[in-house]
Structure formats: structure tokens, C-alpha cells
Amino acid sequence: MAKDPVATADLYERAASDRLGFWGDMARENVDWDTEFTQVLDDADAPFYRWFADGRLNACVNAVDRHVAAGLGDRVAFHFVGEPGDTAAMTYGDLHVQVQRAANAIEALGIGAGDRVVLYVPNLLESVVAMLACARIGAPHSLVFSGFSSEALRTRIDDAKARLVITADGANRRGAPAALKPAVDAALAGGSTSVEHVLVIRRTGGDVEMVEGRDVWWDEALAAAPASHEAQPFESEQPLFILYTSGTTGTPKGILHTTGGYLTHVAATARHVFDARPETDVFWCAADVGWVTGHSYIVYGPLLNAMTSVLYEGTPNTPDESRFWQVVETLGVTILYTAPTTIRMFMKWGEQIPQGHDLSSLRLLGSVGESINPEAWRWYHRVIGGGRCPIVDTWWQTETGGMMVSALPGLTTLKPGSAQVPQPGIAVEVVDDEGNPLTGDTTGYLVLTEPWPGMLRGIWGDDERYRKTYWSRFPGRYFAGDGAKRDADGDIWLLGRVDDVMNVSGHRISTTEVESALVSHPVVAEAAVVGAADETTGQGIVAFVILRAEALQGTQDLDALPRQLRSHVAEHISPIAKPRSVLVVEELPKTRSGKIMRRLLRDIAEDREVGDVSTLADSSVMDKISAGMSAAPPED
Ligand code: PRX
């Protein structure tokens, strides 16, 4: 790197000698407070920790207003790139005008501090404006990924008891408009939800059914709203957003994040890990705003640092497989943050595609979502980074709010495949089954031994589930659900989930969620789902189903069934949860206590010799499944 890194080694020293003092400094350096906090951490009600609790601030003012006040109104906040090729640059000044109008428009619909607002939106400038406007008025936003089904949307709206939904008429997906508004209508059908209004952003055009008295066009509401809005400071622990994520049971968990600690964590990590140079960088986090990566590193982290970012609406192969590299070349992107599954896809498409573009503006690369295998790391480094860009592999979760384990560019000697070291102020350990800390070169479970500012504050409406899920396995410590290895140098290597959560293309999907969707189909009696290793997507979903006898007696076309069931799951949850294959079996391997042995099914799905079957109630089951598998028809 040409310049000295933004993060310096003394950060580690400061954090190690006085962890809370360090976070207090980070909160003061990265965030503006209307009322200074006097205490960094309140742990009286652990694990319900409170950070900077008597401080007061406004998240939107921190992300936008203060930069305009500092004379940065003309700096571009976002270069928007639409999938059809339309572009727009939004400056901090423009964003300031828009968030004020939007805050007024949302308040005019009767929404105030504490009211939940669900956003079912793709990557649009209006989506970011809507998030910030909610933050400005203290109304927690809850984004639902725009690829989710109406049923998944409804579950989340109901759980959050949202009063307002913000959506778009449609999104551009793979070269064609895909309607979004009908899914909102379906989710609200029956009128049993808490929702009073729906704001609709115009994106794709065409006919949209608007419900009289309920639905309002976003552009009309903003045009009618006053251009200035005075922001109020809120308590540091004011809820900022709820983001639903998959857990080990069927119902998604509403992960709650609050204001002061979260902003401190994402601002500091964006600055240090991305070596942020806001005057010159063009930063591109190629995620969707509907996931935590989008929240923390498209929206809050970069904006708090007054950075210029790219916001891309579409997929990497629309209109063709060079789309990313055209964007990098045209906009002079300096930092690219993406997922290993995308990198492996680029590898598959061939290095001649990026090589046809000038990527010399890039100076730093990032990876998130799953471990990056050394082969993909080296390709990313050589082909995309021209051999000169450091790669930061960042481990974190929806629950952690921001990055937790990652190299710091210019400081850490990089090691392909390892997420490497905890961030300054973050304390991790690798422990054994009983929770004993393991020293030296070792393999076990990753735990976080001290609270951190960006941590989740709970599961929306379910304190007990919060305690049980994260704090009971190893009392007093946060259990991340990931296996980890630490090598002799002390570097951390993530080994994947140790629970029933799958990681498909960096998306978290629970086995139970897919199983529930399968058994909701009338022909399915029972289902078991496993994540099997997949070259491109990390894991692929393989489902084993037992059919109902009555369905078999009917006119059911058994050959067409796997395809139907795959579509059924896509409709119930989302296309991202669609099984790679569905296998019809007569029985499932169960222990004597009736628990499905997924380990054995994974052996089959990964085409391995089946492991120890001694705990099965009926050990012949595996032979039957294997025999049935070889007779199964191939799938698309
Ligand atoms: O298993 C880990 C994996 O993704 C999980 C968190 O998923 P989610 O909450 O959807 O957030 C994804 C984006 C932050 C983790 O428990 N994971 C995420 N990043 C990495 C990773 N595994 C290995 N290496 C990573 N860099």
C-alpha cells in the first residue's frame, strides 16, 4: 500500500490495556453525540448489555447532516447503478434533502419513535433514504430481503407488528422487471396485520394496484412533504433496526440492534478494516441492503465515514458476465467487498472476462459470508487485485452487527483462507465441548468472551430465546454457532456452522425452515434437509422426503415431484432456499429417541461412505436410502 494504513498497531495496544476505554474513544472519535455518555458499558442486567446508555444521538444526523454541515454536501454518497444500465449520483447534500422530506412524509402517515417499519425493497437510492428517514425519527426499520416470498414477508411483518411497509412497484432482476408490490398485497391480504399504510417507490413502472386509503406513492408523499426536518436526539439504546435471520428452529429470529453502540462498531470497523480514505475512495460493498452486510457496510459504516459508495441493483451477469468489471472500471472503484460464492462464480466464468477491463483503481479487496477457500483467495488476489491488493476476510454475523475477526490491511501478514485476528477491542476464544479455553494449535467452537458495542441487544419479543440461543451453551460467553481452528501463529480459521444452519451462497438458511416448507406440501409426510458441500455455493440444500401413502396411490407423477417440491420451497421461503435436489426415500435414519441423524444423510448427499450407524434404531435404513438414491432420476 502506498500510504501508511489508517489503522495503526497502537489500536491493539490501547484496546488490550483498557478495552472499555478504547471503545469509549471509538464512540467519541467516530460518532457525534448530542449528550456525551458518562459510562461505556452497563452490564448490570447481563446478557442484556447496554452501551453508552446515558448518551444521546441521532443516527441519521451522524450519517448525513453532520457531513453537510462540515462542507461535504457536494461529495457523492452513492453512485447508483441500475441493472438496466441507468445511473445516478447522489451527493450528501441530495441525501440530506431526501431524508428530511422522507422523514416528514413518514411522520405524516402517523409513524413516530418506536413504531416498526418494514422495508421490502431492492438496492435503490430510495431504500437507503427510507432506512435513514426511519432512523431519523427513531422508528426501527426491518428490511425483508426482496427475494423473500409473501409468506416470509407476512411472518416478519406480524412478528414485528409493523405499522408501515415501504416497498417498490418492482425490481430489475436478471434483465427483466420483477413485481414486488403484489407480494406485499398478498402478505397483507385478510387485513389481519398491524399495517396501516404502504409507501410504494416507483422503479419498474407498469400497472400497480393501489389500495385506496392504505397505499401511497413514495414520490408523491415526498413531493408533498416539507423539505426541512429537525432531527431529535435519542437514547443510545434506542432500537435502530430489527433484522430477521435463520436460527435452528423454523421461526426466524428478529435480531435487534440499537443506536450508539452499533454505529460506533460499524464506523470504526469500516474505517480500520477498509483502510478508509473518504476523500479519494470509491467503495463497493456488493451486497443487498436486505442483509446485514448491506446495513452495516453499504449504509451505516460508509456513510458515518463520509465515504463515496457504489449501490448496484442487479446480478453480476446482467447484461453479461463482465458487469462488475465495467462498474469497477467506469467508476474507478478502489475497494471491493464481496462473497466467496461470487468469487467462485467469477472463476468459473473465466479470468479473461475481468482481464478485459482496467481494474488498476482497486487497492483493497474484502470477503464475507463464509470462509474463502485458499484457491479462490489466490485467484481474487491475482486476477482481480493484480497481485497488489491486500484481501481482508471478515468474519461476523447478523448478531454481531459489525466485523469481528479480520486482518487489518498493512498491519497483518495475510494468510489465504484464514479470517485471522480479532478486531481491536474484540475478545474471542476457541473452546472445547465443555467450554474450556483451548490454547495453541487447536480446533473447537468460536466464542466471544466479552460484550462488544455492535452486539445484538436481544431477539425481538423473545428474551428467553436470546439467552438460550447465545448465552446458555457456554455460560457467560456468546456462542457464535461456528466451529473454528486456531493455528500455531494464533490465526483463526472458520470451519462452518456446528448447528442446523446451512450457508448457501453466504445466505443463512435453517434446515428446519426448509423441512417445514416441504411438509406443508400435501404429498410430503416427512422431510429431512442437509447442507452438502457445493463447489460454487459453499453448501447446497439436499432434501430427503417420505411421501404420504395416499399421495402415492393417486395420480401423482413421481418423476415430476422433485421439481414441484423445489418450486414449492422457493414459493414458501425464497428461491435462495430452493433445494439443489429432492430425493424421495422410504425411511429416514433416526436414533432410538427419534432424532434424525443428519450426519448420515450428509454422507449420502456428499457421496461418501456412510459413517457409524450403530446408534440408528434400524441400521438397514441407510442401505435402503442408498439403493433408492441410485435409482433416482437426475435433476435439472
Ligand atoms: O457461519 C458464519 C458465516 O456466516 C454466518 C453469519 O451469517 P449472517 O448472519 O447471515 O451474516 C453474514 C454476513 C456477515 C457466520 O456464523 N460467515 C460469515 N462471514 C464469514 C463466515 N464464515 C467464515 N468466514 C467468514 N468471513
Residues whose N, C-alpha, C, O or C-beta is under 5 A from the ligand:
A	BS01	PRX	T293 S367 V368 G369 E370 S371 D393 T394 W395 W396 Q397 T398 E399 A419 A480 D482 L494 G496 R497 G506 R508
